[in-house]
Amino acid sequence: MAKTTIDVKEITTLVGRKFVAERWHEVTQAQVNGFADATGDHQWIHVDPERARRESPFGRPIAHGYLSLSLAPMFLFEELDVTGARFVVNYGLNKVRFPAPVPVGSRVRMAFEGLAVDPIEGGWQVTMKASLEVEGSPKPAVVAELVYRYLL
């Protein structure tokens, strides 16, 4: 499936549409360590592979929940291009849950569904449901409502 491109004049057609990332992304220990350095969250369950193998219920390190969530823009913008807007900004989140872990070495991809498109001063506010799939896992690792603003 190719990247979806729509003009901002047609942005309301996103409501009800679903997009699934074609590409899988491998979550590496280096990526987890970099996130730990950036955020100051160096919990052993994320950054100490030997201890995680011994003591973690997951048998190996897991990615931070917020690292998993932070993959959303990468996947969204690989799948959806809205032309005609001057720029897009991340406006925030309505809700977020982390129902399952992302073990280091796992491959993940994200699915999106357009929930709402509302006019705002200067553009449009788009609310998308995002679900991060872990290859081989029955449960998503992240379920979130993302809010973006496309400004004209």
DOKERO-980052 format. One line per 10 residues: their letters; for each residue x, y, z of N, C-alpha, C. Coordinates in steps of 0.1 Angstrom, whole numbers, plus 5000, padded with zeros to 4 digits. Layout:
# residues N
A = X/Y/Z/X/Y/Z/X/Y/Z ~ ...;
This chain:
# residues 152
MAKTTIDVKE = 5008/4988/5000/5000/5000/5000/5009/5012/5000 ~ 5006/5021/4991/5014/5034/4990/5010/5044/5000 ~ 5018/5054/5002/5015/5065/5011/5003/5072/5006 ~ 4994/5075/5016/4982/5083/5012/4985/5098/5012 ~ 4982/5104/5001/4983/5119/5000/4970/5125/4998 ~ 4966/5135/5006/4954/5142/5004/4956/5157/5006 ~ 4948/5165/4999/4949/5179/5000/4942/5183/5013 ~ 4947/5194/5020/4941/5198/5032/4926/5202/5030 ~ 4923/5206/5018/4908/5209/5015/4900/5196/5017 ~ 4906/5185/5016/4898/5172/5018/4901/5165/5031;
ITTLVGRKFV = 4906/5172/5041/4910/5166/5053/4899/5160/5061 ~ 4887/5165/5059/4876/5158/5066/4873/5144/5062 ~ 4879/5140/5050/4877/5126/5046/4886/5116/5054 ~ 4894/5121/5063/4902/5113/5072/4893/5105/5082 ~ 4882/5111/5086/4873/5105/5096/4869/5091/5091 ~ 4871/5081/5099/4868/5067/5096/4878/5060/5088 ~ 4888/5067/5082/4898/5060/5074/4909/5054/5083 ~ 4913/5042/5078/4924/5035/5086/4936/5034/5077 ~ 4948/5035/5084/4961/5034/5078/4969/5025/5086 ~ 4976/5016/5080/4985/5007/5087/4999/5008/5081;
AERWHEVTQA = 5009/5010/5089/5023/5012/5085/5027/4999/5078 ~ 5033/5000/5066/5038/4989/5059/5051/4984/5065 ~ 5059/4993/5069/5072/4990/5074/5072/4986/5089 ~ 5080/4976/5092/5082/4972/5106/5095/4980/5110 ~ 5095/4983/5123/5107/4990/5129/5112/4981/5140 ~ 5125/4978/5140/5130/4970/5151/5135/4980/5162 ~ 5130/4977/5174/5134/4985/5186/5147/4979/5192 ~ 5158/4986/5191/5171/4981/5195/5175/4986/5209 ~ 5184/4979/5215/5189/4984/5228/5196/4997/5227 ~ 5202/5000/5216/5208/5013/5214/5198/5024/5214;
QVNGFADATG = 5187/5022/5208/5176/5031/5207/5170/5033/5222 ~ 5168/5023/5229/5163/5023/5243/5173/5031/5251 ~ 5186/5028/5250/5196/5035/5258/5196/5050/5254 ~ 5195/5053/5242/5195/5067/5237/5183/5075/5243 ~ 5171/5068/5244/5159/5074/5250/5162/5076/5265 ~ 5168/5066/5271/5171/5067/5285/5180/5079/5288 ~ 5190/5081/5280/5199/5093/5281/5191/5106/5279 ~ 5182/5106/5269/5175/5118/5266/5165/5122/5277 ~ 5160/5112/5284/5149/5115/5294/5154/5113/5308 ~ 5165/5107/5310/5170/5105/5324/5164/5093/5330;
DHQWIHVDPE = 5156/5085/5323/5149/5073/5328/5158/5061/5326 ~ 5167/5058/5335/5176/5047/5334/5172/5034/5342 ~ 5159/5032/5343/5155/5020/5351/5162/5007/5345 ~ 5166/4999/5353/5173/4986/5349/5164/4978/5339 ~ 5151/4978/5340/5143/4970/5332/5144/4975/5317 ~ 5149/4987/5315/5151/4992/5301/5166/4991/5297 ~ 5175/4993/5306/5189/4995/5302/5199/4985/5306 ~ 5195/4976/5314/5204/4965/5319/5200/4952/5314 ~ 5205/4948/5303/5201/4935/5297/5203/4923/5306 ~ 5215/4922/5312/5218/4911/5321/5208/4910/5333;
RARRESPFGR = 5206/4921/5339/5196/4920/5350/5182/4918/5345 ~ 5178/4923/5334/5165/4921/5329/5163/4906/5325 ~ 5174/4900/5320/5173/4885/5317/5170/4877/5330 ~ 5177/4882/5341/5176/4874/5354/5163/4877/5361 ~ 5159/4890/5362/5149/4894/5371/5136/4899/5365 ~ 5136/4903/5352/5123/4908/5346/5114/4897/5342 ~ 5101/4899/5344/5091/4889/5340/5091/4887/5324 ~ 5097/4897/5317/5098/4897/5303/5110/4889/5297 ~ 5120/4886/5306/5131/4879/5302/5142/4886/5294 ~ 5139/4899/5292/5149/4908/5285/5144/4922/5287;
PIAHGYLSLS = 5152/4932/5283/5148/4946/5285/5136/4949/5277 ~ 5129/4959/5281/5117/4964/5274/5119/4979/5271 ~ 5113/4984/5260/5113/4998/5257/5105/5006/5267 ~ 5108/5018/5269/5100/5027/5277/5087/5029/5270 ~ 5076/5030/5278/5063/5033/5272/5063/5045/5263 ~ 5069/5056/5268/5070/5068/5261/5078/5067/5248 ~ 5088/5059/5249/5096/5057/5236/5087/5050/5226 ~ 5079/5040/5230/5070/5034/5221/5060/5044/5215 ~ 5054/5052/5224/5045/5062/5219/5052/5072/5210 ~ 5064/5075/5212/5071/5086/5204/5074/5081/5190;
LAPMFLFEEL = 5071/5068/5187/5073/5064/5173/5061/5067/5164 ~ 5050/5072/5170/5038/5076/5163/5040/5085/5152 ~ 5047/5097/5154/5048/5106/5142/5056/5100/5131 ~ 5066/5092/5134/5074/5086/5123/5065/5077/5115 ~ 5057/5069/5121/5048/5060/5113/5037/5068/5106 ~ 5031/5077/5113/5020/5085/5107/5025/5092/5094 ~ 5036/5099/5095/5041/5107/5084/5046/5099/5073 ~ 5050/5086/5076/5053/5077/5065/5041/5072/5057 ~ 5029/5073/5064/5017/5067/5058/5008/5078/5052 ~ 5009/5090/5058/4999/5101/5054/5006/5114/5051;
DVTGARFVVN = 5003/5120/5040/5009/5133/5036/4997/5142/5033 ~ 4995/5152/5041/4985/5162/5039/4992/5174/5032 ~ 4988/5177/5020/4994/5188/5012/4986/5200/5014 ~ 4991/5212/5012/4984/5224/5012/4984/5231/5026 ~ 4988/5224/5036/4989/5231/5049/5004/5237/5050 ~ 5005/5248/5057/5018/5254/5058/5027/5245/5067 ~ 5021/5240/5078/5028/5231/5087/5018/5224/5096 ~ 5023/5213/5102/5015/5205/5112/5023/5205/5125 ~ 5015/5206/5136/5021/5206/5149/5013/5195/5157 ~ 5021/5189/5166/5016/5179/5175/5009/5187/5186;
YGLNKVRFPA = 4996/5186/5188/4988/5194/5198/4987/5186/5211 ~ 4989/5173/5211/4988/5166/5223/4981/5153/5222 ~ 4977/5148/5233/4970/5135/5234/4958/5136/5242 ~ 4948/5128/5239/4935/5128/5247/4937/5117/5257 ~ 4942/5105/5253/4944/5094/5263/4954/5085/5257 ~ 4961/5078/5266/4972/5069/5263/4972/5057/5273 ~ 4973/5045/5267/4975/5033/5275/4986/5025/5270 ~ 4993/5017/5278/5004/5009/5275/5000/4994/5279 ~ 4991/4988/5271/4986/4975/5275/4996/4963/5275 ~ 5007/4964/5267/5017/4953/5266/5031/4959/5264;
PVPVGSRVRM = 5041/4952/5268/5055/4957/5267/5060/4955/5252 ~ 5071/4963/5250/5078/4961/5237/5092/4956/5241 ~ 5094/4943/5240/5107/4938/5243/5118/4943/5233 ~ 5130/4946/5238/5140/4950/5230/5143/4939/5219 ~ 5145/4943/5207/5146/4933/5196/5133/4930/5189 ~ 5122/4935/5194/5109/4933/5188/5108/4942/5175 ~ 5099/4938/5167/5095/4947/5155/5081/4952/5158 ~ 5080/4965/5155/5067/4972/5157/5063/4979/5145 ~ 5050/4981/5144/5044/4990/5134/5031/4996/5140 ~ 5026/5007/5134/5015/5014/5140/5003/5014/5130;
AFEGLAVDPI = 4991/5013/5135/4979/5015/5128/4972/5028/5133 ~ 4965/5035/5124/4959/5047/5127/4944/5047/5122 ~ 4936/5054/5129/4922/5056/5124/4918/5070/5127 ~ 4913/5077/5116/4908/5091/5118/4895/5091/5126 ~ 4895/5098/5138/4884/5098/5147/4876/5111/5145 ~ 4883/5122/5143/4876/5135/5142/4885/5145/5135 ~ 4878/5154/5127/4885/5165/5121/4876/5177/5124 ~ 4882/5187/5131/4874/5199/5135/4881/5211/5130 ~ 4873/5221/5126/4879/5234/5122/4884/5241/5134 ~ 4895/5248/5133/4900/5256/5143/4905/5269/5136;
EGGWQVTMKA = 4907/5279/5144/4912/5292/5138/4925/5289/5131 ~ 4926/5292/5118/4938/5290/5110/4940/5276/5105 ~ 4931/5267/5106/4933/5254/5101/4923/5243/5106 ~ 4929/5231/5108/4921/5220/5112/4928/5212/5124 ~ 4920/5207/5133/4925/5198/5143/4920/5184/5140 ~ 4930/5175/5139/4927/5161/5136/4930/5152/5147 ~ 4921/5143/5151/4922/5134/5162/4923/5120/5156 ~ 4934/5113/5159/4936/5099/5153/4938/5089/5165 ~ 4932/5078/5163/4935/5066/5172/4948/5060/5166 ~ 4957/5057/5175/4969/5050/5171/4971/5038/5180;
SLEVEGSPKP = 4975/5027/5173/4977/5014/5180/4991/5008/5176 ~ 5000/5006/5185/5013/5001/5182/5012/4986/5183 ~ 5014/4979/5172/5014/4964/5171/5029/4959/5173 ~ 5030/4949/5181/5043/4942/5183/5042/4929/5176 ~ 5050/4927/5166/5050/4915/5158/5049/4902/5167 ~ 5039/4894/5165/5037/4882/5173/5030/4883/5186 ~ 5026/4895/5190/5019/4898/5202/5004/4899/5200 ~ 4996/4893/5208/4981/4895/5206/4976/4909/5211 ~ 4984/4916/5219/4979/4929/5224/4987/4940/5219 ~ 4981/4952/5216/4989/4963/5212/4998/4968/5224;
AVVAELVYRY = 5009/4974/5221/5018/4979/5231/5014/4994/5235 ~ 5008/5001/5226/5003/5015/5229/4990/5016/5222 ~ 4980/5022/5229/4968/5027/5223/4966/5041/5227 ~ 4965/5050/5218/4965/5065/5221/4956/5072/5211 ~ 4951/5083/5216/4944/5093/5208/4954/5105/5206 ~ 4958/5106/5193/4968/5117/5190/4960/5129/5184 ~ 4965/5141/5187/4958/5153/5182/4969/5161/5175 ~ 4966/5164/5162/4975/5172/5154/4967/5184/5149 ~ 4974/5195/5147/4968/5207/5140/4976/5209/5127 ~ 4967/5210/5117/4972/5213/5103/4969/5228/5101;
LL = 4979/5236/5100/4977/5251/5099/4979/5256/5085 ~ 4970/5264/5081/4970/5270/5067/4979/5282/5066;
